[in-house]
Amino acid sequence: MDFSLTKEQRLIRDTVRAFAEKEIAPKAEHLDQTSQFPLDTFKKMGELGLLGIPFPEAYGGVGADTISYALAVEEVGRACGSTGLSYAAAVSLGASPIYYFGTEEQKQKYLVPLASGVALGSFGLTEAGAGSDAGGTATRAVCEGDAYVINGSKCFITNASYAQTVIVTAVTHKSPNGKNVVSAFIVPTETPGFRVSKQYDKMGLRGSNTAELILEDVRVPQENLLGDPEKGFSQFLYTLDGGRISIGALSVGIAQAAFEAALTYAKERVQFAQAISKFQAIQFKLADMATQIELARNMVLKAAWLKDAGRPFTKESAMAKLHASEICMRVCDQAVQIHGGYGYIKEYPVERYLRDAKLMEIGEGTSEIQRLVIARQLGC
């Protein structure tokens, strides 16, 4: 086994790290306090090619692999969880389905602007009554002539207020066994009847836009149907498999930031005439944190490697997301503990890391859903 990164992978990681430390990290606290979306930052990220890392150059991308993309998400998340979440959602959810399942015409029209950073994308799956149970989708798309008319609503949709296109899932008909058939549609956000009705006031990741969508008689041409209409459910499951790699990477990034803050603080904080990093109780916490992060990072990169190799990765991506998200929460909790009372106030960033970390166990499938996916892959 060779765990070393290629020259290209190291270059991408280092480039993103330098950009993140200069352009993203200094704004993280402000975004958290104001819930302001970092639109200017995303424009710069687009110019740098970050939004097109895993897509071919023919579609406006960089032509790199999933490992490079995971490394980029980690570095952005290390600098700012909010920016990291919006970045992961834009690439893994907003653009990737078009690359995976779109026609050549759809890729040229919709993927090129997303991959080149000219536009942002979003993915409308979750509904008030269809969260973990995505099969309970209530949004409907009815074929009328040469178009589909979509009616319904979506909740907890990342980047929705700033996206130019949203991929929306909707029930189109029933299968012979009576089950709803869910298909996916590319919906330009300027389409009449499409609107953002509410932006959520969140506990963490406050600089990442999260909104509710309303679709009232939204008419899109038939050519905006994405992929096989009979395989919409399996298509978005594949999309989520890839998205879980990015959320795992984001979890590693947030955890790494929390660990680094705790390590720095432990070396500076003096009690009983010595730095608290000299006490075994603190040393053991830091050692466990570093070990857990390294394990999570390796799991994420293995899942990315499997995807790049064209091998099955559903189980591994679920494992990586599950482990990385729960480790992220644990590491951030211990970072606050090491800071003591200072960890509970906004003067130090670890309280923000802890608030940001919680969504990692919820978004892209809860920890409970990940365990269910893993169990099914084990043949249970």
C-alpha positions as CSV (number, residue, x, y, z in Angstrom):
1,M,0.0,0.0,0.0
2,D,1.2,3.5,-0.9
3,F,-0.4,6.2,1.3
4,S,1.7,9.0,-0.3
5,L,-0.1,11.7,-2.3
6,T,0.8,12.4,-5.8
7,K,2.6,15.6,-6.8
8,E,-0.7,17.0,-8.2
9,Q,-2.6,16.1,-5.1
10,R,0.0,17.8,-2.9
11,L,0.0,20.9,-5.1
12,I,-3.8,21.1,-4.9
13,R,-3.9,20.6,-1.1
14,D,-1.1,23.2,-0.6
15,T,-2.7,25.7,-3.0
16,V,-6.1,25.4,-1.3
17,R,-4.5,25.6,2.2
18,A,-2.7,28.8,1.3
19,F,-5.8,30.4,-0.2
20,A,-7.9,29.3,2.8
21,E,-5.6,30.7,5.4
22,K,-5.4,34.0,3.5
23,E,-8.9,34.5,2.2
24,I,-11.3,32.3,4.2
25,A,-10.0,31.9,7.8
26,P,-9.9,35.7,8.6
27,K,-13.7,35.9,7.7
28,A,-14.9,32.9,9.6
29,E,-15.8,34.6,12.8
30,H,-17.6,37.4,11.0
31,L,-19.6,35.0,8.9
32,D,-20.7,33.1,12.1
33,Q,-21.7,36.4,13.8
34,T,-23.6,37.8,10.9
35,S,-24.9,34.7,9.0
36,Q,-23.5,36.5,5.9
37,F,-22.9,34.2,2.9
38,P,-19.3,34.6,1.5
39,L,-20.2,35.3,-2.1
40,D,-17.0,37.2,-2.8
41,T,-15.0,34.3,-1.5
42,F,-16.8,31.9,-3.8
43,K,-16.1,34.1,-6.7
44,K,-12.4,33.9,-5.9
45,M,-12.6,30.1,-5.3
46,G,-14.2,29.8,-8.8
47,E,-11.4,31.9,-10.3
48,L,-8.9,29.6,-8.6
49,G,-10.6,26.5,-10.1
50,L,-11.7,25.0,-6.7
51,L,-15.4,24.5,-7.8
52,G,-14.2,22.4,-10.7
53,I,-11.6,20.2,-9.1
54,P,-13.2,16.8,-9.8
55,F,-14.6,17.6,-13.3
56,P,-12.9,17.3,-16.7
57,E,-11.4,20.4,-18.3
58,A,-13.9,19.9,-21.2
59,Y,-16.6,21.0,-18.8
60,G,-14.8,23.9,-17.2
61,G,-13.1,21.8,-14.5
62,V,-9.6,21.1,-13.4
63,G,-9.6,17.4,-14.2
64,A,-8.3,16.2,-10.9
65,D,-9.5,13.2,-8.8
66,T,-11.8,12.7,-5.8
67,I,-8.9,12.5,-3.5
68,S,-7.8,16.0,-4.5
69,Y,-11.3,17.2,-4.0
70,A,-11.5,15.6,-0.5
71,L,-8.2,17.3,0.4
72,A,-9.6,20.6,-0.8
73,V,-12.8,20.3,1.2
74,E,-10.7,19.5,4.3
75,E,-8.6,22.6,3.9
76,V,-11.6,24.9,3.3
77,G,-13.4,23.3,6.3
78,R,-10.3,23.7,8.5
79,A,-10.5,27.5,7.8
80,C,-14.2,27.9,8.0
81,G,-16.9,25.2,8.4
82,S,-19.6,27.4,6.9
83,T,-17.6,28.0,3.7
84,G,-16.6,24.3,3.7
85,L,-20.2,23.1,3.8
86,S,-21.4,25.4,1.0
87,Y,-18.3,24.4,-1.1
88,A,-19.0,20.7,-0.6
89,A,-22.7,21.1,-1.4
90,A,-22.0,23.2,-4.5
91,V,-19.7,20.5,-6.0
92,S,-20.9,17.2,-4.6
93,L,-24.6,17.9,-4.8
94,G,-25.2,20.9,-7.1
95,A,-22.8,20.0,-9.9
96,S,-21.9,16.3,-9.7
97,P,-25.3,14.8,-10.6
98,I,-25.2,16.7,-13.9
99,Y,-21.8,15.3,-14.6
100,Y,-22.8,11.7,-13.6
101,F,-26.2,11.6,-15.2
102,G,-26.6,14.6,-17.5
103,T,-26.7,14.6,-21.3
104,E,-24.0,16.3,-23.2
105,E,-26.3,19.3,-23.8
106,Q,-27.1,19.5,-20.1
107,K,-23.4,19.4,-19.2
108,Q,-22.5,22.2,-21.6
109,K,-25.4,24.3,-20.5
110,Y,-25.4,23.8,-16.8
111,L,-22.2,22.0,-15.6
112,V,-19.7,24.3,-17.4
113,P,-20.9,27.4,-15.4
114,L,-20.9,25.5,-12.2
115,A,-17.5,23.8,-12.6
116,S,-15.9,27.1,-13.9
117,G,-17.1,28.9,-10.8
118,V,-19.4,31.3,-12.8
119,A,-22.5,29.9,-11.0
120,L,-23.4,28.0,-7.8
121,G,-25.6,24.9,-7.7
122,S,-27.9,23.4,-5.1
123,F,-29.7,20.1,-4.6
124,G,-33.3,19.9,-3.5
125,L,-34.0,16.6,-1.9
126,T,-35.1,17.0,1.7
127,E,-38.8,17.8,2.6
128,A,-40.6,18.3,5.8
129,G,-42.1,14.8,5.6
130,A,-39.2,13.2,3.7
131,G,-35.9,13.6,5.5
132,S,-34.2,10.2,6.1
133,D,-37.1,8.6,4.3
134,A,-36.4,10.2,1.0
135,G,-38.8,7.8,-0.6
136,G,-41.6,9.7,1.0
137,T,-41.1,12.6,-1.4
138,A,-44.3,14.6,-1.8
139,T,-43.2,17.0,-4.5
140,R,-44.8,16.1,-7.8
141,A,-43.8,16.6,-11.5
142,V,-46.6,16.2,-14.1
143,C,-45.8,15.9,-17.8
144,E,-47.8,18.4,-19.8
145,G,-46.9,18.5,-23.5
146,D,-43.2,19.2,-23.9
147,A,-42.7,20.2,-20.3
148,Y,-42.9,19.1,-16.7
149,V,-44.9,21.1,-14.1
150,I,-43.5,20.8,-10.6
151,N,-45.3,21.5,-7.4
152,G,-44.0,21.1,-3.8
153,S,-41.5,22.3,-1.3
154,K,-38.0,21.5,0.0
155,C,-36.4,22.3,3.3
156,F,-32.8,22.6,4.6
157,I,-31.4,23.3,1.2
158,T,-27.8,24.5,1.2
159,N,-26.9,27.4,-1.1
160,A,-30.5,27.7,-2.4
161,S,-30.6,31.5,-2.1
162,Y,-27.5,32.0,-4.2
163,A,-27.8,29.1,-6.7
164,Q,-28.4,29.6,-10.4
165,T,-29.6,26.0,-10.7
166,V,-31.2,23.6,-8.3
167,I,-31.6,19.9,-8.9
168,V,-35.0,19.0,-7.6
169,T,-36.4,15.5,-6.9
170,A,-40.0,14.9,-7.6
171,V,-42.5,12.0,-8.0
172,T,-43.4,11.6,-11.6
173,H,-45.5,8.4,-11.6
174,K,-46.0,5.0,-9.9
175,S,-44.2,1.8,-10.6
176,P,-46.1,-1.4,-11.5
177,N,-45.8,-2.4,-7.8
178,G,-47.5,0.8,-6.7
179,K,-44.4,2.6,-5.4
180,N,-43.7,6.3,-6.2
181,V,-41.1,6.8,-8.9
182,V,-38.8,9.7,-8.1
183,S,-37.1,11.6,-10.9
184,A,-34.7,14.5,-10.9
185,F,-35.0,17.8,-12.7
186,I,-32.6,20.7,-13.4
187,V,-34.5,23.8,-12.3
188,P,-33.0,27.3,-13.1
189,T,-33.8,29.5,-10.1
190,E,-35.2,32.3,-12.3
191,T,-38.0,30.0,-13.5
192,P,-41.5,31.5,-12.7
193,G,-43.0,29.8,-9.6
194,F,-39.7,29.0,-8.0
195,R,-38.9,31.0,-4.8
196,V,-36.9,30.9,-1.6
197,S,-39.4,31.3,1.2
198,K,-37.3,31.1,4.3
199,Q,-33.7,31.2,5.5
200,Y,-33.0,29.3,8.7
201,D,-31.4,30.8,11.8
202,K,-29.0,28.0,12.7
203,M,-27.0,26.9,15.7
204,G,-23.8,26.5,13.7
205,L,-22.4,26.8,10.1
206,R,-24.2,30.1,10.1
207,G,-22.3,31.5,7.2
208,S,-23.6,28.7,4.9
209,N,-26.9,29.6,3.3
210,T,-29.7,27.2,4.2
211,A,-33.2,27.8,3.0
212,E,-36.7,26.5,2.2
213,L,-37.8,26.3,-1.4
214,I,-41.3,26.6,-2.8
215,L,-42.2,25.4,-6.2
216,E,-45.6,26.5,-7.5
217,D,-46.4,25.4,-11.1
218,V,-42.8,25.5,-12.0
219,R,-42.6,24.6,-15.7
220,V,-39.3,23.2,-17.0
221,P,-38.8,21.6,-20.5
222,Q,-38.6,17.9,-20.8
223,E,-34.9,18.2,-21.7
224,N,-34.3,19.3,-18.1
225,L,-35.1,15.8,-16.8
226,L,-31.9,14.5,-15.4
227,G,-30.8,11.0,-16.2
228,D,-33.1,8.0,-16.4
229,P,-36.6,8.9,-15.1
230,E,-37.0,5.4,-13.7
231,K,-33.7,5.5,-11.8
232,G,-34.0,8.9,-10.1
233,F,-33.9,7.2,-6.6
234,S,-30.8,5.2,-7.3
235,Q,-29.2,8.3,-9.0
236,F,-29.5,10.5,-5.9
237,L,-28.3,7.6,-3.7
238,Y,-25.1,7.5,-5.8
239,T,-24.9,11.3,-5.5
240,L,-25.2,11.0,-1.7
241,D,-22.5,8.3,-1.6
242,G,-20.1,10.8,-3.1
243,G,-21.4,13.6,-1.0
244,R,-20.7,11.6,2.1
245,I,-17.0,11.6,1.2
246,S,-17.0,15.4,1.1
247,I,-18.9,15.7,4.5
248,G,-16.4,13.2,5.9
249,A,-13.6,15.4,4.6
250,L,-15.3,18.5,6.0
251,S,-15.6,16.8,9.4
252,V,-11.9,16.1,9.3
253,G,-11.1,19.7,8.5
254,I,-13.2,21.1,11.4
255,A,-11.7,18.5,13.8
256,Q,-8.2,19.5,12.6
257,A,-8.9,23.1,13.3
258,A,-10.2,22.3,16.8
259,F,-7.2,20.1,17.6
260,E,-4.7,22.7,16.4
261,A,-6.5,25.4,18.6
262,A,-6.4,23.1,21.6
263,L,-2.8,22.2,21.1
264,T,-1.8,25.8,20.8
265,Y,-3.8,26.8,23.9
266,A,-2.4,23.9,25.9
267,K,1.1,25.0,25.3
268,E,0.3,28.6,26.2
269,R,-1.9,28.1,29.2
270,V,0.0,28.0,32.5
271,Q,-1.3,26.3,35.7
272,F,0.7,25.2,38.7
273,A,3.8,26.8,37.2
274,Q,3.8,24.9,33.9
275,A,2.0,24.7,30.6
276,I,-1.0,22.4,30.9
277,S,0.4,20.5,27.9
278,K,2.9,19.0,30.4
279,F,0.1,17.3,32.3
280,Q,-0.6,13.8,31.4
281,A,-4.4,14.3,31.5
282,I,-4.1,16.9,28.7
283,Q,-1.5,15.0,26.8
284,F,-3.7,11.9,26.6
285,K,-6.6,14.0,25.3
286,L,-4.4,15.5,22.6
287,A,-3.0,12.1,21.7
288,D,-6.5,10.6,21.3
289,M,-7.6,13.6,19.3
290,A,-4.7,13.4,16.9
291,T,-5.2,9.6,16.5
292,Q,-8.9,9.9,15.8
293,I,-8.4,12.6,13.2
294,E,-5.7,10.5,11.4
295,L,-8.0,7.5,11.3
296,A,-10.9,9.5,10.0
297,R,-8.7,11.2,7.3
298,N,-7.5,7.8,6.1
299,M,-11.1,6.4,5.9
300,V,-12.2,9.4,3.8
301,L,-9.2,9.2,1.5
302,K,-9.8,5.4,1.1
303,A,-13.4,6.0,0.1
304,A,-12.3,8.6,-2.4
305,W,-9.6,6.3,-3.8
306,L,-12.2,3.5,-4.3
307,K,-14.5,6.0,-6.1
308,D,-11.6,7.1,-8.4
309,A,-10.8,3.5,-9.1
310,G,-14.4,2.8,-10.2
311,R,-14.9,0.3,-7.4
312,P,-17.9,0.0,-5.1
313,F,-17.6,2.6,-2.3
314,T,-21.1,2.9,-0.8
315,K,-20.1,1.1,2.4
316,E,-16.8,2.8,2.8
317,S,-18.2,6.3,2.2
318,A,-20.9,5.7,4.8
319,M,-18.2,4.4,7.2
320,A,-16.0,7.4,6.5
321,K,-18.8,9.9,7.0
322,L,-20.1,8.1,10.2
323,H,-16.7,7.9,11.8
324,A,-15.4,11.3,10.7
325,S,-18.5,13.1,11.8
326,E,-18.7,11.5,15.2
327,I,-15.0,12.0,15.7
328,C,-15.4,15.6,14.7
329,M,-18.0,16.1,17.4
330,R,-15.8,14.3,20.0
331,V,-12.6,16.3,19.1
332,C,-14.4,19.6,19.2
333,D,-15.9,18.7,22.6
334,Q,-12.5,17.9,24.0
335,A,-11.0,21.1,22.5
336,V,-13.6,23.1,24.5
337,Q,-12.7,21.0,27.6
338,I,-9.0,21.7,27.2
339,H,-9.8,25.4,27.0
340,G,-11.9,25.2,30.2
341,G,-14.0,28.3,30.8
342,Y,-12.4,30.1,27.9
343,G,-13.7,27.4,25.6
344,Y,-17.3,28.4,26.4
345,I,-16.9,32.0,25.3
346,K,-16.8,33.5,21.8
347,E,-13.3,35.0,22.3
348,Y,-11.9,31.6,21.3
349,P,-13.0,29.7,18.2
350,V,-13.5,26.3,19.7
351,E,-17.1,27.0,20.7
352,R,-17.8,27.7,17.0
353,Y,-16.2,24.5,16.0
354,L,-18.4,22.6,18.4
355,R,-21.5,24.2,17.1
356,D,-20.4,23.6,13.5
357,A,-19.6,20.0,14.2
358,K,-23.0,18.9,15.2
359,L,-24.5,19.1,11.7
360,M,-21.8,16.7,10.5
361,E,-23.7,14.0,12.3
362,I,-27.0,15.0,10.7
363,G,-26.5,16.3,7.1
364,E,-26.0,13.9,4.2
365,G,-27.7,11.2,6.2
366,T,-27.7,11.0,10.0
367,S,-25.4,8.7,11.9
368,E,-28.3,6.4,12.3
369,I,-28.9,6.2,8.6
370,Q,-25.1,5.6,8.0
371,R,-25.3,2.6,10.3
372,L,-28.3,1.4,8.4
373,V,-26.5,1.7,5.1
374,I,-23.5,-0.1,6.4
375,A,-25.5,-2.9,7.9
376,R,-27.3,-3.4,4.6
377,Q,-24.0,-3.5,2.7
378,L,-22.9,-6.2,5.2
379,G,-25.9,-8.2,4.2
380,C,-27.9,-7.8,7.3
